[in-house]
Amino acid sequence: MTLLICVIVLAFIFDFINGFHDAANSIATVVSTKVLTPFLAVCWAALFNFVAYWISDFKVADTVAKTVDSGSITLLVIFSGLVAAIIWNLLTWWWGIPSSSSHTLMGGFAGAAIAHAGVNVVNLAIVGKTVAFIFLAPLIGMLVAYLISILLMWICRNFAPGPLDRVFRSMQLVSSALFSIGHGANDAQKVMGIISAALIVYIGQNNITPDQVPDWMTIEQTAKKGKMVITHIPHWVVIGCYTAIGLGTMVGGWRIVKTMGTKITKVTPFEGVSAETAGALTLKLTEWLGIPVSTTHTITGSIIGVGMTKRISAVRWGVTVNLLWAWILTIPVSGAIGAMVYWVALRF
């Protein structure tokens, strides 16, 4: 029970770090365009992170919980994966690199599982889809943002610039809120999935029969399209995850805000609306598909898309290439850290 509690506490800590690490995703453009002050921006984002609690299902949580075979792992594996994810998240935050907290978590989890029981314990189909969306999520965000920008420019072609700027400043509040909802729904669910996996492992290892499982540990699964999917997670897990990510967002991640809001391309209120709306639509699509994508990758692609409507050279491609390398390396590096943490933990 002690190790289970440690895993749950670490999961909430990771969720909190995820909030301040990824705060830049939903507030960078609002801050860089001076629509909101940094403090008001993080409060706004944190509020709508929590709104996701009432409008989301558990498809992403189910996917993350089944990254590895829960019948072949231990709580120590989950513990090691969380420690690895926290280490990599803090390092990339310190370096100002907007890497993916989602892929960090899955990489650490998979790496520790492989160190414990070999590659066969990993659900390669789920990992494969996740890896594919390292590239697809930013591309979809970029394309949608480009199309939204072109459409808005055509609609607003006969309006005076001054009044339009004021309109788009107001609209940024809406688009930022929508993206924050997507961030909360997508990222908080990943931690729900990890806690669910920990509860399932604990129940299995202690041979607790279904009628003996206490309410606070009950994970309900229902058969859909020939496979079991999670349809109920204890309310304390759901509320705790949304609260942790919301509080983390309020702390903010100013190093990454600078990268996202100014270094990729100069962002105006019009472009902020386009990028955030495109990001929100992309996140809703992937949540519906149950694919755990990176909100970081999504909004980065969307910002690039709006930059391309001005000219290709408006995007600082040198910065973008560096970000791409960070994205590609996140899963293997966090996986290696997860394996090392597991091997060290075995010695104690």
KOLRO-40958 format. One record per residue: residue number from 1; residue in three letters; x, y, z of N, C-alpha, C in turn. Coordinates in steps of 0.02 Angstrom, whole numbers, plus 50000, padded with zeros to 5 digits. Layout:
BEGIN
NODE   pos   code      nX      nY      nZ     caX     caY     caZ      cX      cY      cZ
NODE   NUM    ALA       X       Y       Z       X       Y       Z       X       Y       Z
...
END
This chain:
BEGIN
NODE   pos   code      nX      nY      nZ     caX     caY     caZ      cX      cY      cZ
NODE     1    MET   50041   49940   50000   50000   50000   50000   50043   50063   50000
NODE     2    THR   50101   50060   50035   50145   50118   50039   50170   50139   49970
NODE     3    LEU   50190   50088   49930   50215   50103   49863   50159   50130   49819
NODE     4    LEU   50099   50104   49826   50042   50129   49788   50030   50203   49804
NODE     5    ILE   50032   50221   49868   50023   50291   49887   50078   50335   49858
NODE     6    CYS   50140   50310   49859   50196   50347   49830   50185   50359   49755
NODE     7    VAL   50161   50308   49720   50147   50314   49648   50093   50367   49635
NODE     8    ILE   50040   50365   49675   49985   50414   49666   50010   50485   49679
NODE     9    VAL   50049   50494   49733   50076   50560   49748   50122   50584   49692
NODE    10    LEU   50165   50540   49667   50210   50558   49612   50170   50576   49549
NODE    11    ALA   50115   50540   49537   50074   50554   49479   50045   50624   49483
NODE    12    PHE   50021   50644   49541   49994   50711   49549   50049   50764   49543
NODE    13    ILE   50109   50748   49568   50166   50794   49561   50183   50803   49487
NODE    14    PHE   50183   50747   49450   50196   50751   49378   50143   50794   49344
NODE    15    ASP   50080   50785   49364   50025   50823   49334   50034   50897   49347
NODE    16    PHE   50055   50914   49408   50068   50984   49425   50125   51012   49382
NODE    17    ILE   50180   50974   49376   50236   50995   49334   50215   51002   49262
NODE    18    ASN   50173   50955   49240   50146   50958   49172   50109   51024   49161
NODE    19    GLY   50072   51046   49212   50034   51108   49207   50080   51167   49196
NODE    20    PHE   50133   51174   49238   50175   51234   49229   50223   51226   49170
NODE    21    HIS   50240   51163   49153   50283   51151   49095   50246   51169   49030
NODE    22    ASP   50182   51153   49027   50143   51163   48966   50098   51225   48969
NODE    23    ALA   50106   51266   49022   50066   51328   49026   50076   51370   48964
NODE    24    ALA   50137   51369   48936   50152   51409   48877   50107   51393   48818
NODE    25    ASN   50085   51331   48814   50045   51310   48757   49982   51353   48749
NODE    26    SER   49949   51367   48804   49886   51403   48799   49890   51477   48815
NODE    27    ILE   49947   51500   48841   49950   51571   48860   50005   51610   48823
NODE    28    ALA   50050   51575   48787   50106   51610   48756   50083   51665   48709
NODE    29    THR   50035   51649   48665   50013   51699   48616   49975   51755   48650
NODE    30    VAL   49936   51739   48703   49898   51791   48738   49944   51840   48774
NODE    31    VAL   49999   51813   48801   50048   51855   48836   50089   51895   48786
NODE    32    SER   50111   51863   48732   50154   51897   48683   50118   51953   48647
NODE    33    THR   50051   51947   48639   50012   52000   48607   49986   52051   48657
NODE    34    LYS   50002   52040   48722   49983   52086   48776   49907   52092   48785
NODE    35    VAL   49871   52038   48765   49799   52037   48778   49786   52029   48852
NODE    36    LEU   49827   51988   48886   49822   51979   48958   49892   51985   48988
NODE    37    THR   49894   52005   49051   49958   52004   49086   49976   51931   49100
NODE    38    PRO   50039   51916   49113   50057   51846   49128   50016   51815   49185
NODE    39    PHE   50005   51852   49238   49967   51824   49295   49895   51809   49275
NODE    40    LEU   49861   51856   49242   49792   51844   49222   49788   51788   49170
NODE    41    ALA   49839   51783   49128   49839   51731   49076   49841   51661   49107
NODE    42    VAL   49885   51651   49157   49889   51584   49187   49826   51569   49227
NODE    43    CYS   49796   51619   49258   49733   51608   49294   49678   51588   49245
NODE    44    TRP   49676   51622   49189   49626   51607   49137   49635   51536   49111
NODE    45    ALA   49697   51517   49096   49711   51450   49071   49695   51397   49123
NODE    46    ALA   49713   51410   49186   49700   51362   49240   49625   51349   49249
NODE    47    LEU   49586   51403   49244   49514   51396   49251   49486   51349   49199
NODE    48    PHE   49507   51357   49136   49479   51316   49082   49512   51248   49077
NODE    49    ASN   49571   51239   49107   49598   51171   49116   49547   51130   49156
NODE    50    PHE   49519   51160   49208   49473   51124   49252   49404   51115   49221
NODE    51    VAL   49385   51160   49176   49320   51154   49142   49315   51088   49104
NODE    52    ALA   49373   51064   49081   49375   51001   49043   49346   50943   49083
NODE    53    TYR   49346   50948   49148   49319   50895   49192   49248   50876   49174
NODE    54    TRP   49208   50925   49153   49137   50913   49140   49121   50892   49068
NODE    55    ILE   49169   50894   49023   49152   50882   48953   49195   50828   48920
NODE    56    SER   49235   50791   48959   49280   50742   48929   49262   50671   48951
NODE    57    ASP   49280   50623   48907   49274   50553   48926   49343   50526   48944
NODE    58    PHE   49352   50460   48943   49416   50432   48966   49453   50394   48911
NODE    59    LYS   49444   50414   48848   49477   50377   48794   49553   50382   48798
NODE    60    VAL   49578   50442   48811   49651   50451   48815   49679   50415   48876
NODE    61    ALA   49643   50420   48932   49664   50385   48993   49669   50310   48981
NODE    62    ASP   49620   50283   48946   49619   50212   48930   49680   50193   48888
NODE    63    THR   49697   50234   48839   49754   50220   48796   49819   50219   48836
NODE    64    VAL   49829   50269   48878   49890   50273   48918   49895   50215   48966
NODE    65    ALA   49839   50197   48998   49839   50142   49046   49861   50076   49013
NODE    66    LYS   49848   50071   48947   49864   50009   48912   49927   50014   48869
NODE    67    THR   49970   50063   48884   50034   50068   48849   50075   50005   48859
NODE    68    VAL   50071   49976   48919   50104   49913   48933   50052   49865   48963
NODE    69    ASP   50068   49801   48963   50024   49749   48990   50025   49754   49066
NODE    70    SER   49969   49776   49095   49966   49786   49168   49974   49721   49207
NODE    71    GLY   49962   49664   49174   49970   49600   49208   50043   49578   49212
NODE    72    SER   50088   49613   49178   50158   49592   49176   50205   49642   49209
NODE    73    ILE   50177   49693   49241   50220   49744   49272   50206   49749   49347
NODE    74    THR   50245   49789   49381   50237   49799   49453   50228   49874   49467
NODE    75    LEU   50211   49890   49529   50206   49960   49549   50273   49994   49544
NODE    76    LEU   50328   49957   49553   50394   49986   49548   50408   50011   49477
NODE    77    VAL   50381   49976   49428   50388   49997   49358   50354   50065   49348
NODE    78    ILE   50292   50072   49373   50255   50134   49366   50290   50190   49404
NODE    79    PHE   50314   50175   49464   50352   50223   49504   50413   50248   49465
NODE    80    SER   50450   50203   49435   50511   50221   49398   50494   50263   49337
NODE    81    GLY   50440   50245   49302   50420   50284   49244   50401   50355   49262
NODE    82    LEU   50367   50364   49318   50348   50431   49340   50408   50473   49360
NODE    83    VAL   50456   50442   49396   50517   50477   49415   50554   50500   49353
NODE    84    ALA   50559   50456   49303   50594   50474   49241   50559   50531   49205
NODE    85    ALA   50492   50529   49203   50454   50582   49170   50463   50649   49205
NODE    86    ILE   50464   50648   49272   50474   50710   49310   50544   50738   49297
NODE    87    ILE   50595   50695   49296   50663   50717   49283   50669   50751   49215
NODE    88    TRP   50643   50718   49163   50650   50746   49095   50608   50809   49086
NODE    89    ASN   50549   50811   49117   50508   50871   49113   50543   50931   49144
NODE    90    LEU   50573   50920   49202   50607   50975   49237   50669   50998   49198
NODE    91    LEU   50705   50951   49169   50764   50969   49129   50745   51011   49068
NODE    92    THR   50694   50989   49031   50674   51025   48971   50643   51093   48989
NODE    93    TRP   50608   51096   49046   50583   51161   49068   50641   51208   49084
NODE    94    TRP   50692   51183   49118   50749   51224   49136   50786   51249   49074
NODE    95    TRP   50790   51207   49023   50823   51226   48961   50778   51268   48915
NODE    96    GLY   50715   51275   48934   50668   51314   48893   50646   51279   48830
NODE    97    ILE   50647   51212   48830   50628   51172   48772   50556   51148   48780
NODE    98    PRO   50510   51168   48735   50441   51145   48741   50432   51073   48718
NODE    99    SER   50458   51026   48756   50451   50956   48739   50382   50931   48762
NODE   100    SER   50368   50868   48745   50302   50841   48760   50300   50805   48827
NODE   101    SER   50259   50829   48873   50250   50795   48937   50217   50727   48926
NODE   102    SER   50173   50724   48875   50138   50661   48859   50188   50607   48839
NODE   103    HIS   50231   50624   48793   50280   50575   48768   50332   50559   48821
NODE   104    THR   50347   50608   48863   50393   50596   48919   50364   50543   48966
NODE   105    LEU   50300   50549   48981   50267   50502   49026   50265   50432   48995
NODE   106    MET   50245   50428   48932   50240   50363   48900   50309   50332   48890
NODE   107    GLY   50359   50373   48874   50427   50348   48865   50455   50320   48930
NODE   108    GLY   50447   50358   48985   50472   50334   49050   50437   50271   49072
NODE   109    PHE   50372   50268   49062   50331   50210   49080   50354   50148   49040
NODE   110    ALA   50361   50157   48974   50381   50101   48931   50452   50079   48946
NODE   111    GLY   50497   50127   48957   50567   50110   48970   50575   50069   49033
NODE   112    ALA   50540   50088   49087   50543   50050   49149   50512   49981   49140
NODE   113    ALA   50458   49977   49100   50426   49912   49088   50472   49865   49049
NODE   114    ILE   50507   49892   49000   50553   49851   48961   50610   49826   49005
NODE   115    ALA   50635   49869   49049   50689   49849   49095   50665   49793   49141
NODE   116    HIS   50600   49792   49156   50572   49742   49202   50557   49676   49167
NODE   117    ALA   50526   49680   49108   50500   49618   49077   50514   49611   49003
NODE   118    GLY   50554   49655   48973   50569   49649   48902   50520   49686   48857
NODE   119    VAL   50537   49689   48793   50499   49729   48745   50428   49703   48736
NODE   120    ASN   50417   49638   48744   50352   49609   48731   50297   49636   48777
NODE   121    VAL   50317   49666   48833   50267   49692   48881   50236   49757   48856
NODE   122    VAL   50268   49790   48807   50244   49854   48781   50193   49842   48726
NODE   123    ASN   50139   49881   48727   50089   49879   48674   50115   49921   48616
NODE   124    LEU   50147   49888   48568   50180   49924   48514   50131   49962   48469
NODE   125    ALA   50069   49937   48465   50019   49971   48423   50004   50040   48451
NODE   126    ILE   49996   50044   48518   49982   50108   48550   50042   50155   48545
NODE   127    VAL   50101   50128   48559   50162   50169   48555   50173   50193   48483
NODE   128    GLY   50159   50149   48435   50167   50167   48364   50123   50225   48344
NODE   129    LYS   50059   50224   48366   50014   50279   48350   50038   50344   48383
NODE   130    THR   50061   50338   48444   50086   50397   48480   50146   50427   48445
NODE   131    VAL   50193   50384   48424   50252   50408   48388   50232   50441   48322
NODE   132    ALA   50184   50411   48287   50162   50439   48223   50136   50510   48232
NODE   133    PHE   50101   50522   48288   50072   50588   48299   50122   50639   48325
NODE   134    ILE   50184   50617   48338   50237   50667   48349   50243   50710   48287
NODE   135    PHE   50233   50680   48229   50238   50716   48166   50170   50739   48141
NODE   136    LEU   50118   50698   48150   50052   50714   48123   50018   50771   48160
NODE   137    ALA   50024   50773   48227   49989   50825   48266   50012   50895   48245
NODE   138    PRO   50078   50909   48242   50097   50977   48220   50080   50991   48147
NODE   139    LEU   50082   50939   48105   50064   50950   48034   49990   50966   48027
NODE   140    ILE   49948   50930   48065   49876   50944   48063   49862   51014   48090
NODE   141    GLY   49895   51030   48147   49887   51097   48175   49909   51151   48127
NODE   142    MET   49965   51140   48093   49992   51188   48045   49944   51199   47987
NODE   143    LEU   49918   51144   47959   49872   51148   47902   49807   51184   47922
NODE   144    VAL   49778   51164   47979   49715   51194   48002   49725   51268   48016
NODE   145    ALA   49781   51286   48049   49795   51356   48064   49803   51397   48001
NODE   146    TYR   49837   51369   47951   49847   51403   47887   49780   51417   47854
NODE   147    LEU   49737   51366   47852   49671   51373   47820   49627   51423   47857
NODE   148    ILE   49627   51420   47924   49587   51467   47964   49612   51538   47952
NODE   149    SER   49678   51547   47949   49706   51614   47937   49685   51641   47870
NODE   150    ILE   49689   51600   47818   49669   51621   47750   49595   51640   47749
NODE   151    LEU   49553   51599   47782   49481   51611   47784   49466   51677   47820
NODE   152    LEU   49498   51688   47878   49486   51749   47916   49510   51811   47879
NODE   153    MET   49567   51805   47844   49592   51861   47805   49544   51879   47749
NODE   154    TRP   49513   51828   47719   49465   51841   47665   49402   51874   47693
NODE   155    ILE   49378   51849   47751   49318   51877   47782   49329   51950   47803
NODE   156    CYS   49389   51965   47826   49403   52031   47855   49438   52078   47806
NODE   157    ARG   49439   52060   47742   49479   52098   47694   49457   52171   47686
NODE   158    ASN   49394   52187   47699   49369   52255   47688   49362   52296   47752
NODE   159    PHE   49386   52269   47808   49379   52303   47872   49443   52342   47888
NODE   160    ALA   49434   52397   47927   49491   52437   47947   49534   52400   47998
NODE   161    PRO   49600   52406   47994   49645   52369   48039   49634   52383   48113
NODE   162    GLY   49623   52446   48132   49616   52464   48202   49560   52427   48238
NODE   163    PRO   49498   52434   48214   49442   52399   48246   49451   52323   48245
NODE   164    LEU   49481   52297   48189   49491   52225   48184   49538   52200   48239
NODE   165    ASP   49589   52239   48252   49637   52218   48303   49603   52212   48371
NODE   166    ARG   49558   52259   48386   49522   52256   48450   49476   52195   48453
NODE   167    VAL   49444   52180   48396   49400   52121   48393   49440   52057   48406
NODE   168    PHE   49497   52051   48373   49537   51990   48380   49569   51985   48450
NODE   169    ARG   49581   52041   48482   49605   52038   48551   49552   52006   48596
NODE   170    SER   49490   52025   48585   49435   51995   48624   49426   51921   48607
NODE   171    MET   49432   51907   48542   49424   51837   48520   49479   51792   48547
NODE   172    GLN   49537   51821   48561   49592   51780   48588   49575   51750   48656
NODE   173    LEU   49533   51785   48694   49512   51757   48758   49473   51692   48747
NODE   174    VAL   49431   51691   48695   49391   51632   48680   49435   51576   48654
NODE   175    SER   49479   51592   48606   49521   51540   48576   49570   51511   48626
NODE   176    SER   49596   51554   48671   49641   51530   48723   49604   51483   48771
NODE   177    ALA   49542   51502   48787   49502   51460   48832   49489   51392   48801
NODE   178    LEU   49473   51391   48736   49460   51328   48701   49522   51283   48702
NODE   179    PHE   49580   51314   48690   49641   51274   48690   49657   51249   48760
NODE   180    SER   49643   51290   48811   49655   51268   48880   49611   51210   48899
NODE   181    ILE   49549   51209   48874   49505   51152   48886   49535   51089   48854
NODE   182    GLY   49561   51096   48793   49592   51040   48759   49654   51016   48797
NODE   183    HIS   49692   51063   48823   49752   51046   48862   49732   51007   48924
NODE   184    GLY   49682   51031   48960   49661   50997   49021   49633   50928   49006
NODE   185    ALA   49592   50922   48953   49561   50858   48936   49613   50807   48914
NODE   186    ASN   49661   50830   48874   49711   50784   48846   49763   50764   48898
NODE   187    ASP   49793   50814   48930   49851   50800   48973   49832   50772   49041
NODE   188    ALA   49778   50796   49072   49759   50769   49137   49738   50696   49131
NODE   189    GLN   49709   50677   49074   49688   50608   49064   49747   50560   49063
NODE   190    LYS   49805   50584   49041   49863   50539   49039   49883   50517   49109
NODE   191    VAL   49878   50563   49157   49894   50546   49226   49839   50502   49255
NODE   192    MET   49776   50515   49236   49722   50470   49257   49737   50399   49234
NODE   193    GLY   49763   50392   49173   49780   50326   49146   49834   50292   49187
NODE   194    ILE   49885   50330   49207   49940   50302   49247   49914   50279   49316
NODE   195    ILE   49873   50321   49348   49846   50303   49414   49800   50242   49407
NODE   196    SER   49761   50240   49353   49718   50182   49340   49759   50119   49333
NODE   197    ALA   49814   50123   49295   49858   50065   49287   49886   50043   49354
NODE   198    ALA   49904   50091   49397   49932   50074   49463   49879   50038   49506
NODE   199    LEU   49817   50062   49503   49764   50030   49543   49750   49959   49517
NODE   200    ILE   49749   49951   49451   49737   49885   49421   49793   49837   49440
NODE   201    VAL   49856   49860   49438   49913   49818   49457   49909   49799   49530
NODE   202    TYR   49893   49847   49573   49889   49834   49645   49835   49782   49660
NODE   203    ILE   49777   49790   49629   49722   49742   49639   49742   49673   49616
NODE   204    GLY   49775   49669   49557   49796   49604   49531   49849   49570   49573
NODE   205    GLN   49899   49609   49595   49954   49580   49633   49932   49556   49702
NODE   206    ASN   49880   49587   49728   49857   49568   49795   49796   49521   49793
NODE   207    ASN   49781   49497   49732   49726   49448   49723   49661   49471   49754
NODE   208    ILE   49646   49535   49745   49583   49562   49771   49527   49546   49723
NODE   209    THR   49476   49511   49745   49420   49493   49701   49376   49554   49688
NODE   210    PRO   49338   49553   49633   49297   49611   49616   49250   49634   49672
NODE   211    ASP   49222   49588   49709   49176   49608   49763   49212   49635   49824
NODE   212    GLN   49279   49627   49826   49318   49653   49882   49350   49721   49868
NODE   213    VAL   49347   49743   49805   49379   49806   49786   49341   49865   49816
NODE   214    PRO   49373   49907   49856   49338   49965   49885   49320   50016   49831
NODE   215    ASP   49270   50057   49844   49246   50105   49794   49301   50152   49770
NODE   216    TRP   49346   50172   49816   49396   50221   49797   49449   50192   49750
NODE   217    MET   49448   50125   49739   49496   50093   49694   49462   50065   49631
NODE   218    THR   49397   50072   49626   49359   50039   49572   49371   50071   49504
NODE   219    ILE   49398   50032   49458   49405   50052   49388   49357   50010   49347
NODE   220    GLU   49309   50041   49315   49260   50003   49275   49281   50001   49202
NODE   221    GLN   49276   49941   49172   49292   49932   49101   49232   49900   49067
NODE   222    THR   49219   49923   49006   49162   49898   48967   49186   49876   48898
NODE   223    ALA   49157   49823   48872   49175   49799   48806   49146   49845   48752
NODE   224    LYS   49190   49872   48710   49169   49913   48653   49209   49893   48592
NODE   225    LYS   49173   49875   48540   49205   49855   48477   49256   49799   48487
NODE   226    GLY   49238   49751   48529   49279   49693   48538   49337   49700   48587
NODE   227    LYS   49342   49757   48622   49396   49765   48670   49371   49801   48732
NODE   228    MET   49405   49790   48787   49386   49821   48850   49415   49892   48854
NODE   229    VAL   49373   49940   48871   49396   50009   48878   49372   50036   48945
NODE   230    ILE   49411   50081   48974   49394   50111   49038   49335   50159   49030
NODE   231    THR   49284   50149   49069   49225   50193   49066   49212   50229   49133
NODE   232    HIS   49247   50208   49185   49239   50242   49250   49306   50242   49287
NODE   233    ILE   49324   50301   49312   49383   50309   49354   49359   50343   49418
NODE   234    PRO   49383   50323   49477   49360   50355   49539   49362   50431   49536
NODE   235    HIS   49311   50462   49564   49305   50535   49559   49365   50571   49590
NODE   236    TRP   49394   50543   49643   49451   50577   49675   49510   50581   49628
NODE   237    VAL   49518   50530   49584   49572   50531   49535   49560   50585   49483
NODE   238    VAL   49498   50588   49457   49481   50637   49405   49488   50708   49432
NODE   239    ILE   49458   50721   49489   49461   50789   49518   49533   50807   49536
NODE   240    GLY   49569   50759   49564   49639   50772   49584   49682   50789   49524
NODE   241    CYS   49672   50754   49468   49713   50767   49408   49698   50835   49378
NODE   242    TYR   49634   50852   49373   49617   50918   49345   49639   50974   49392
NODE   243    THR   49635   50963   49457   49657   51014   49504   49732   51024   49500
NODE   244    ALA   49770   50969   49498   49843   50973   49495   49867   51009   49433
NODE   245    ILE   49838   50992   49375   49861   51024   49313   49840   51098   49312
NODE   246    GLY   49782   51113   49341   49761   51183   49345   49807   51224   49390
NODE   247    LEU   49825   51197   49449   49871   51232   49494   49939   51240   49462
NODE   248    GLY   49961   51188   49427   50026   51193   49393   50026   51247   49340
NODE   249    THR   49971   51252   49304   49966   51305   49253   49970   51374   49285
NODE   250    MET   49942   51382   49345   49944   51446   49378   50015   51466   49398
NODE   251    VAL   50058   51416   49409   50128   51432   49424   50163   51459   49363
NODE   252    GLY   50143   51434   49304   50171   51459   49241   50238   51429   49224
NODE   253    GLY   50257   51439   49161   50321   51413   49137   50353   51465   49092
NODE   254    TRP   50379   51519   49122   50397   51578   49083   50455   51566   49034
NODE   255    ARG   50499   51519   49049   50553   51505   49002   50525   51480   48935
NODE   256    ILE   50475   51437   48939   50447   51409   48877   50399   51458   48844
NODE   257    VAL   50366   51501   48884   50324   51553   48855   50364   51595   48806
NODE   258    LYS   50425   51611   48823   50467   51652   48780   50480   51617   48713
NODE   259    THR   50495   51552   48716   50508   51514   48654   50445   51511   48611
NODE   260    MET   50388   51494   48643   50327   51485   48604   50299   51551   48579
NODE   261    GLY   50304   51604   48618   50271   51666   48601   50310   51713   48557
NODE   262    THR   50377   51705   48554   50417   51754   48517   50469   51724   48471
NODE   263    LYS   50496   51665   48487   50553   51640   48450   50535   51604   48385
NODE   264    ILE   50474   51575   48381   50455   51539   48320   50436   51588   48265
NODE   265    THR   50392   51634   48281   50372   51687   48235   50338   51742   48275
NODE   266    LYS   50338   51803   48250   50303   51857   48285   50228   51846   48278
NODE   267    VAL   50193   51850   48335   50122   51833   48336   50080   51894   48353
NODE   268    THR   50030   51908   48311   49982   51962   48322   49918   51932   48351
NODE   269    PRO   49870   51973   48376   49807   51945   48401   49770   51904   48348
NODE   270    PHE   49770   51927   48285   49739   51888   48231   49770   51819   48225
NODE   271    GLU   49837   51817   48226   49872   51753   48219   49863   51710   48281
NODE   272    GLY   49858   51742   48340   49846   51705   48402   49780   51669   48400
NODE   273    VAL   49728   51703   48376   49661   51672   48369   49664   51612   48323
NODE   274    SER   49697   51621   48265   49702   51567   48216   49739   51507   48245
NODE   275    ALA   49796   51520   48278   49837   51466   48304   49802   51428   48360
NODE   276    GLU   49772   51465   48406   49739   51432   48463   49676   51395   48442
NODE   277    THR   49639   51422   48395   49579   51388   48370   49599   51323   48335
NODE   278    ALA   49651   51327   48293   49675   51268   48258   49699   51215   48307
NODE   279    GLY   49736   51238   48358   49760   51191   48408   49704   51157   48446
NODE   280    ALA   49652   51196   48464   49595   51169   48501   49558   51117   48459
NODE   281    LEU   49549   51131   48394   49514   51084   48349   49555   51019   48342
NODE   282    THR   49620   51026   48336   49663   50967   48329   49661   50924   48392
NODE   283    LEU   49664   50956   48450   49661   50919   48513   49594   50884   48522
NODE   284    LYS   49540   50916   48500   49474   50884   48506   49470   50823   48461
NODE   285    LEU   49498   50828   48401   49499   50772   48355   49537   50713   48385
NODE   286    THR   49596   50725   48410   49637   50671   48436   49609   50643   48501
NODE   287    GLU   49576   50685   48542   49543   50660   48602   49486   50613   48583
NODE   288    TRP   49449   50631   48531   49394   50589   48507   49420   50522   48482
NODE   289    LEU   49480   50523   48451   49511   50461   48427   49545   50422   48483
NODE   290    GLY   49553   50453   48542   49585   50420   48597   49660   50416   48591
NODE   291    ILE   49690   50463   48553   49763   50463   48542   49795   50516   48586
NODE   292    PRO   49842   50495   48629   49875   50544   48674   49928   50584   48638
NODE   293    VAL   49908   50642   48612   49954   50684   48575   49984   50737   48621
NODE   294    SER   50032   50772   48594   50065   50826   48632   50032   50892   48617
NODE   295    THR   50008   50926   48670   49981   50993   48660   50037   51041   48637
NODE   296    THR   50098   51027   48659   50156   51067   48639   50166   51063   48564
NODE   297    HIS   50168   51002   48537   50178   50993   48466   50122   51025   48426
NODE   298    THR   50061   51017   48452   50002   51043   48416   50004   51118   48409
NODE   299    ILE   50016   51154   48464   50015   51227   48460   50076   51253   48422
NODE   300    THR   50133   51218   48427   50191   51239   48389   50178   51235   48314
NODE   301    GLY   50148   51180   48292   50129   51174   48222   50080   51228   48201
NODE   302    SER   50033   51244   48245   49983   51296   48229   50015   51365   48223
NODE   303    ILE   50063   51380   48267   50099   51444   48263   50139   51448   48198
NODE   304    ILE   50170   51393   48178   50206   51391   48114   50158   51403   48056
NODE   305    GLY   50098   51373   48060   50048   51381   48007   50028   51453   47996
NODE   306    VAL   50016   51490   48051   49996   51560   48043   50056   51602   48019
NODE   307    GLY   50116   51582   48039   50176   51618   48015   50185   51612   47941
NODE   308    MET   50167   51553   47914   50175   51540   47842   50127   51580   47799
NODE   309    THR   50073   51607   47829   50027   51647   47788   50058   51714   47769
NODE   310    LYS   50109   51736   47807   50144   51798   47790   50196   51784   47736
NODE   311    ARG   50240   51739   47752   50291   51715   47704   50329   51659   47739
NODE   312    ILE   50358   51615   47700   50393   51558   47729   50450   51580   47775
NODE   313    SER   50482   51635   47757   50539   51658   47796   50519   51690   47863
NODE   314    ALA   50453   51702   47872   50430   51731   47935   50438   51682   47993
NODE   315    VAL   50443   51617   47976   50453   51566   48027   50528   51557   48038
NODE   316    ARG   50550   51557   48100   50621   51547   48115   50634   51471   48115
NODE   317    TRP   50652   51446   48057   50657   51374   48047   50714   51343   48088
NODE   318    GLY   50764   51383   48104   50819   51357   48146   50793   51336   48214
NODE   319    VAL   50750   51379   48244   50719   51363   48309   50675   51302   48302
NODE   320    THR   50637   51299   48246   50590   51244   48235   50626   51177   48229
NODE   321    VAL   50682   51176   48194   50721   51114   48186   50746   51090   48254
NODE   322    ASN   50769   51136   48296   50792   51117   48363   50736   51087   48405
NODE   323    LEU   50675   51116   48398   50618   51088   48433   50602   51018   48408
NODE   324    LEU   50607   51007   48342   50592   50941   48314   50639   50888   48342
NODE   325    TRP   50703   50905   48348   50750   50858   48377   50732   50841   48449
NODE   326    ALA   50711   50891   48486   50690   50879   48556   50630   50832   48558
NODE   327    TRP   50583   50842   48512   50524   50799   48509   50543   50726   48494
NODE   328    ILE   50586   50717   48444   50606   50649   48424   50643   50613   48480
NODE   329    LEU   50683   50650   48517   50725   50619   48569   50688   50606   48634
NODE   330    THR   50630   50639   48644   50595   50635   48708   50579   50564   48729
NODE   331    ILE   50547   50524   48686   50526   50457   48704   50587   50412   48719
NODE   332    PRO   50637   50408   48674   50694   50365   48690   50734   50388   48751
NODE   333    VAL   50744   50453   48759   50783   50478   48816   50746   50465   48882
NODE   334    SER   50681   50482   48884   50643   50470   48945   50637   50395   48958
NODE   335    GLY   50634   50354   48904   50633   50282   48912   50697   50256   48944
NODE   336    ALA   50754   50283   48921   50818   50263   48949   50823   50283   49023
NODE   337    ILE   50798   50343   49039   50799   50366   49108   50754   50320   49151
NODE   338    GLY   50696   50301   49123   50650   50257   49159   50683   50190   49174
NODE   339    ALA   50719   50162   49126   50753   50099   49136   50807   50105   49190
NODE   340    MET   50845   50160   49188   50898   50170   49238   50869   50179   49308
NODE   341    VAL   50815   50218   49313   50783   50227   49378   50759   50160   49406
NODE   342    TYR   50730   50118   49362   50705   50052   49383   50762   50009   49409
NODE   343    TRP   50818   50007   49372   50875   49966   49393   50904   49990   49460
NODE   344    VAL   50906   50057   49469   50931   50084   49532   50882   50067   49589
NODE   345    ALA   50816   50074   49575   50765   50060   49626   50768   49987   49649
NODE   346    LEU   50785   49942   49604   50789   49871   49623   50843   49858   49676
NODE   347    ARG   50892   49902   49680   50947   49892   49728   50927   49912   49799
NODE   348    PHE   50869   49943   49806   50848   49966   49872   50787   49927   49898
END
